[in-house]
Amino acid sequence: MNRFVETLVIGAGPAGLTTAYSLAKQKRDVIVLEQDPVYVGGISRTVNYKGFLFDIGGHRFFSKSKEIVDLWNEILPHDFIERPRLSRIYYRGKFYAYPLKAFEALRNLGLWQSAACLASFGLARAFPVRGPKTFHQWVRNQFGERLFSIFFKTYTEKVWGMSCDEISADWAAQRIKGLDLWSAITDALRRSLGVENGKENPVAKSLIESFRYPRRGPGMMWEAAARKIREFGGRIAMGRRVEALAWDAEKKLWTVTALSADGARETYIARHVVSSAAIRELMGALTPTPISLLHARNLNYRDFLTVVLIGKSETPLPDNWVYIHDPSVQVGRVQNFRSWSPEMIPDATSTCLGLEYFCFEGDGLWQSSDGVLVELAKREIGRIGLMRPEDVTDACVVRQAKAYPVYDESYSDNVRLIRLDLASSFPTLHLIGRNGMHKYNNQDHAMMTGLLTALNIAAGHAAYDVWRVNEDADYTEAGLSGAEEALASERLVPRKAA
């Protein structure tokens, strides 16, 4: 039996649920198909293990977009807490506050090393790499070669599993924009001297000192969103894996086939399909076959797994998370879930740490048994000094496929050609979110792509260019008003009047 729906959304992550929430609130017909049989929220879900709650990656609720903040407050009005941002870098046996504190960094690095870092920065400024194309070149221009090797190279190569010379400069420009050595030094001196940051001197997003957080993890937000979508009349079907999407150009309708958790096939007819699924998988399911399918197959993803260690630790740890830059261990980052919110832990004394290991789906780390991974994590947490292995009383492992779209040297051209192909061949297919757009969006950026897509569907035309989100700073930080100004300035909105 075919079920008709105006808009079918693939994926119940932040982007997909924001789209569905916005449409359902307007009493428009929408259904969300989510592959996970239990959790909504995608990578922003909160996992429950024996009453211990933990994030997949850690998600701060911070945005300069008023519309996104208002949406958070609307969906979850009474459950936010304000949390101090406390994080450090672990490098060669020493801890550095992050963002840096000038005098601490000077003491840890030593006078000679600190002077060498400043000299290296001066050299980079005097002789910059023109038109930097790689992550290495971009960071070298902003911080100097020596600081790149100390604070960027090891951690970045752990995350991506590739050389910094193979990673596109686009990723650095997007993730570290607004921050260079002088702003970092100024901020570090301010912190060391206890000087408040004035409103007239806004800091880069990388340097914010506090953030809001749902008291029981980000999954609270997405569970509430799912509940309200259903209350508005929208539908969410869990445990559904989309197998095929067939486009009828004459009727301008989609036929979507999904496989349910019990093996039954379901068919939906839709006017619009909104997809937050990874582009590579989406393109392989489309009929007629896109001419840019080979470009989609060249898109790559980075996966990771979290080893959660639970116990009664005597080691004080106020941090939300610690970045592990030390090359002597494989772990890339350690989350301390109690510091995200005390309500993440079911008692007043237990410690719950999440050790994040970056890998590729199917490699040796990914395929290791849970027991092997737990033993590795216990050894490494002991070596770093954040918890004694003998204090660990329980553990679990969570694997997350396609956590990060890879920004390699060819990704930009591949995505550009895919966009051109899809726009001309499938006019009512809308790509949103991190994997749906192969764009390293934060949670608020993903939500904005969903919100703008819902507005485009409701308006009946592409009033907003969703691809500008997290690309143009004014657009991203000013929200919809910024979007309107940015697009109008380029004569892109409203498109029907162009």
N, C-alpha and C positions, 0 to 999 in steps of 0.2 A: 504494500500500500504506500503510495507516494504522499508525503506530507508537505503542504505548501507553507512557505514562510517568506516574508518580505526580505529579511536579512538573516543570514546564517553566519555565525562567528566561529572560527576555528581557534580554540585555545582559551582557557579561562585564567590567563595571567592578568597582570595589571592593565595591559593594553586592551585585551579582549573584553574583560569585564567592564572597563570604563566605557567602551563602545556600547556594549549591551545595556549598561545602566542608563546611559544618556538616551538611548533609543526607547527603552522600556518606560522610562520616566515620562516620555512624550506619548505613551500608549501606542507605540509602533510595534509591529510584530517582529520578534527577534528570538532566536534560539542560539545557545552556545553549546558546541560539542567539545568536551574535554576528555583527553585520553586517560588521564589519571582517574582511577576508580574512587579515590577517597578525597584527595586534596585539591582545592582551588588555590590560585595564587601563583602557579608556575614556580619560577625560581624565587619568588617572594613569599612562598608558603611557609608555614610554621609546622614543623614535624613534632609529634608527640611520642616520646619513648618512655613508657612507665612513669608518666607524669612530668618528665623533664621535657621542656619545650626548647626548640632551637631552630635558628634560621638556616637557610641554604645560602650562605655568603654574607649575611648581615646587611640590613637595609635601613639606612637613616631616612627619616621623613623630614626632608629639608628641600624647599623649592622657593625660587624667587617669583614663581608664577602665582598670582593671587587666585586664579581660577582653580589651579590644582590644590592649593591649600584650602580653599573654600569647599572643594569637593571632598577632601579628606574629612573636614569638619562635618560636612553634611552626612556622609556615610557612617562615620564613627564619632559622634559628637561628645561622648563622655568617657572615652577610654584612652586618651593620650596622656603620657607623662613627659616631662622635660628631662632629658638626660645630658649630663656633661660628656663632651667628647674627650676621651682619654685613650691615647694610643701611643705606642712606641715602635721603634725600629730596633731589631736585634742584629748586630753586625760584629762578627769576630769576637764574641764573648762579652760584648758591652751593649747596654741599652741606651738608646737615644730617644728623647721625647719627640713625638711627631704631632703637630708641626715642631720644628726644631727650636731649642732654646740655645741662644748663641753661646753662653758661657759653658754650658754643659757640653755642647758639641766641640767647643775649643778644647776643653779639658780632656774629653775622650779621644779626640783626634791627635792632640798634641800641637804645639806651636808650629813645628816644622811642616806637618801635614796640612794644618789650616792655612799657613802661608802659601804652600804649594797649590792648594785649592783656589785661593784668591788669584794667584799668578796665572793659573790655568784658565780661570774665568776671564781675566784680562786679555789673555791671548786669544780666546775664543771671540771676545767682543771686537778685538782689533782685526782679526782675520776670520770672519764667520764663513761658514759654508753657505754659498749662495743657492737659494732655492732648495732647501733641504728636502730630501726625498725619503729618508729613513728615520726611524725612531732615534737611532744613535746620533745622526747629524742634527736633528732638531734639539735634543736634550743637550748635546755638546754646545750648540749655539747659546742656549739659555743659561747653562750652569757651568760649562767648562768640562774638559775631558776627565779631569781627576774626580770631580764630584759625580760625573756620570758613572765612572767605574765603581765608586763606593756605594752610592745610594740608588742607582737605577738599574745597572746592568744585570746583576745576579737575580734580583727579584723579578724583573721583567722577563728574563729568559726562563725562569721557573714557570711563570704564568703562561707563557705562550709556547714553550717548548721549541723555540727557534731563536736564531741570532738576532740581536737588535739591529743588525744590518739588513735583515730580511723583513722587518716590521715597518709598515708604512708610517711616515711622519704624520699622517692624518690622525692616527690614534693618539699620539702625544699632544698634538694641537687640540684635540677634542677633550682629552682627559686632564691636561695640565694647563689649559688655557688660562691666561690672566696671572700666571705665576712664573717669575724668573728669580734669579739669585738675589737681586736687590730687594724685591718685595719679600722674599723669604728671610733675608737678613734683617730687614726692618721689622718684620713680624717677630722674628726670634729675639731681637733686642727688646722689643716691647714686652714680650712674655717674661724675659729674664729680669727686667726692671719693674715688672708689675704695672705697666702703663696701660690704661684702658684704650681700646680701639674706638676712635671717634666715628660717628655715623658718616662724617664727611670723608672718611678713608675706608671705604668698604674693602674687605679682604676677599681674596679668591675663594671660591667654594671649597677648595682643598684645605683652607685654613679655618673653617668655621669651628667654634668652640663648644657648641651645644646643638642638640637636635631633638625633635619630638619623636616619640616612639609609642606604638600601642603597648599597653601594659603586659599583654600576653603574646607579643610578637606580631609581625606584619600580617600573619595569617588571619588575625582578627579583622583587619580591614577587608580582606577579600572574602572571608566568610560572611561578613555583614553585607558586602556588596552583592554577593550571590543571593542572600536572603531577600534583599530589597528588590532585586531584579525579578524574583519570583512573585513578590508582593505586587509589583507593578504589572504583572501579567506576562513577563518574559519567561523563557524556559531555559534550563541548564541540564544537559544530559551528560552524566559522568560515565567514564569507562567507554568512551566512543573514539575509535581510531578511524580517521577519514582515509578511505582507500582510493576514491576516484572523484574527480570533478569534471563534468562534461558541460561545455558551453554550447548553447544553441543560439547562433548569431541571428537567425531569422526571428525567433520568438523572444530573444533577449532574456533567456532564462538559464539558470544553472540546475543541473541534476547532480546531487551530491550523494555518494554512497559511503556509509560508515558501518564499521563492524563493532558490535556491542561486546561487553565483557563476557557474555554467555555465548558468543559466536554467531548471534543473529545479525543479519544484514538489514540495514535501514536505509530508506531512500527519501531524500528531501528535494523539493523543487524550490528554488530561491531566486529572487530578483538580484540581490546583492550577496556576495561572499566577502567576508572580512577575515583575513588570515594573519595570525601571529605565529604560524608554524614556520619552521626553518625553510628558507627559499628553496634549498636543494631538494627537500622532500616534496614540497608543494609542486614544484615544476614537474617532477616525475609523475605526479598524479593527474596532471591536466590533459584534457582532450578538447580540441585537437592539440597535438604535440607542439609546444612552443619551439620556434626556430632557435631560441637562445638556450635550449636545454643544456647544451654542452658547456655553456658559460656557468650555468647553475651548478653543474657537476664539479666545476673547478673551485667552488666556494668551500672553504674549510672552517672547522669549528674546533674549539678547545673545550675539553670536558674537565670536570674535577670531582673529587670525592671528599667527603668530610668524615673523619674518624672522631667520634664523640667519646671522650674519656670522663668518667664519673667517679668521684671518690671524696674522701675527707682530707683535704690538703691543708697543710700548715703554711704554705707559701702565700704571702700576701700578693694579690694581683688586682689592682684597681682598674686596669685597662679594659676598654671594650674589646680591643683586638691588638695584636702585636704582629707587625710585618717582619718576616724572617728573611733577612738579606744574606745571612751567612751561607756560604756554599757548602759547608760541611754537613748539612742536613737537607733532606728532600722537602720537608714541609715548607709551605710558602707563607701561611698566615695562621694565627691562632686566635680564635674567638673565645671570649669569656662571657658566657651567656648571662650570668648573674649581673654583670655590669651593664648589660643592655636593659635588663629589668629584673628586679628581685623576684617578680612573679613567674619568671621562666623556670625557677627551681622550686620543687614541691616542699622543701624544708629549709630551715635557716642555716644549716651548716654545710651542706654538700657543695662541692665544686663541680662545675660542668664546663669542660673545654672542648672546642671543636677545632681539630687540626685539619687544615685544608691542603690537599695534595692535588696539583694540577697535572693532567694527563690527557691522553687521547683514548677515546673509546676503543677498546680492543687491545691496548698495549699491555705490557707486563704489570704495571701498577693497577690498571683498571681490572684486570682479570685475576689479580691476587685474591685469595680467600679472605674473608673478614678476619679470621684469626691471625693471619700473617700481617694484615694491615694494622690490627690493634697492637701487635707486638712491636711493629715498626714505630708506631705513634708513641707508645710508652717509652721506648728507648730514646726517641728524639726529644720528647718533652722533658725527660730527665737530663739530657745533655744540655738543653737550653736553660734549664733551671726553673721552669715555671710550675712543675709538679713532680713529685717523686714517683717513679714507676710503681713502687710498692703501695702507694696510696690509692691506686686505681682499683675500684671494686666492681665496676661494670663498664660496658662499652658497646657501641654499635657503629655501623658504617652506613652512610647514605651516598649513593652515586648520583651525579647530576650530568646527564648528557647534554651536549650543545649549550654549555653555560655561556660561552663567549664566541661571537663571530670573529674570525681571524682577519686581521688587517694586513694581509701580505701584499706583495708588490703588484699583484694583478687583480685584487678584489674590487678596486674602484672601477676599472674598465668593465669587469664582469657585471657588476651591479648596474652600471649605466646602460649597458646593452640589454639586460633583462628588463629594466624599467621601460625602455623604449618599446620593446617587444610586447610586454604585457599591456601597456597603455593603448596600443593600436589593436591588439587582438582580443583583449578581454576587458572591455570598458567598465564593467561593474565588479571587477576584482580589486579589492583594496588591501594593500599590505601595511601592517602596523607592527609596532613593538620592536624589540631587540633582534630576534631571529627573523621575524617577518620582513624586516627591512635590511637585515645583515648590517646592523648599525649598533655600536656599543652604547645604547641608551641607558641612562639611569631610570629608576622606577618612575620619577615624575615626568621624564621625557616620554617614556612609553605610554603613560597615561595621556599625555597631551596628544600623541598621535591618534589614540583611540577617541579622544574627545573631538578633535578636528574631523576625523573620519565620520563620526556620528552626525556632526553638523553638515558635512558635505552630503551625506545620504538624505538627511531631512530636507536640505535645500534643493535637492534634485540636480545639483551641479557641483563641480569641484571649486568651491569658493576659497578653500585653503590648500596650499601646497604642503602636505604633511611632511614631505622630505626636507623641508627647511628646519624642522624641529631639531634642536641640538646641533645645528650647523651655523645658524646666524645667532650671535649672542643676544642681540636686542630682542629678536623673536622669542627665543627660549626664555629669557629672564623676565620679559614683560607680559608673557602670557598671550591671551587672545588679542588684547589691544596692540601689543607689539607685533603679533602676526599680521593683523590688519594693516598696520603702518608699513611693515616690511614688504608685504605683498603688494600693497597699493603703490608703493614707491617703484616697484618693478612692473607695474601695469599687469599684474596677474590676477587681481580681484576687483570686482566680481568677474569671473571668466565669461559668463553669458553676456556681459556688457562690453567685453573687449572687442 
